[in-house]
Amino acid sequence: MFYRFIYLILRLIATPLFRIKVHGYENIPQDRKFIVCANHKSFLDPVFVAMALDRQIHFIAKKELFEIPILKNILKSLNAIPAQRDGKDLSVLRDSIKLIKTGKILGIFPEGTRVKEIKRENIKDGAGYIALKSKTDILTIEIISSYKPFCKTDLYIKNLIQIEDFEKYKSKDAMEKIMDETYEKMYENHKFLRKV
């Protein structure tokens, strides 16, 4: 209830302010569970991802945000999951897998924090681990935005990364290959990759 209320207010403000256009609605699964992953440059990205899918998403958020009194209450109300930035918090992995098994959507920014440079080294393996352990496909969203008011924002929903395609590999190799593909999809339309 609270999530929907906040979501509707943010949608009302953000849609005209950032001229949001969503591409690839047809790629959103209607009858299967999935994890959503997106590139991360701004604090606005969780709002954009939620708007692209129009569903409740349970984001993994850095633990430090839960130490800010007002923000802590908001994040808890939005069912966010606190995580250490170094990615070594095993309880987060367990909680994420449990959440997925209840049919809820987990949201992850694989870079772990906001980044300025587009580099494969920024991508952590956590999403790949969770996807493999929970046997859950990954839906990638590419955000292209200057984050400036009244400038266009494009949200590209990509076709699913199907985890069963990677189960033939050893766990470590599978995670790496999953995150390679996630990275490619997250930056497919960015000028950086078009020049490579």
Beta strands, then each sheet from edge to edge (+ up, - down):
strand 1: 20-23
strand 2: 34-38
strand 3: 57-62
strand 4: 81-83
strand 5: 105-108
strand 6: 137-145
strand 7: 153-157
sheet 1: 1+ 7+ 6- 2- 5- 3- 4-
end
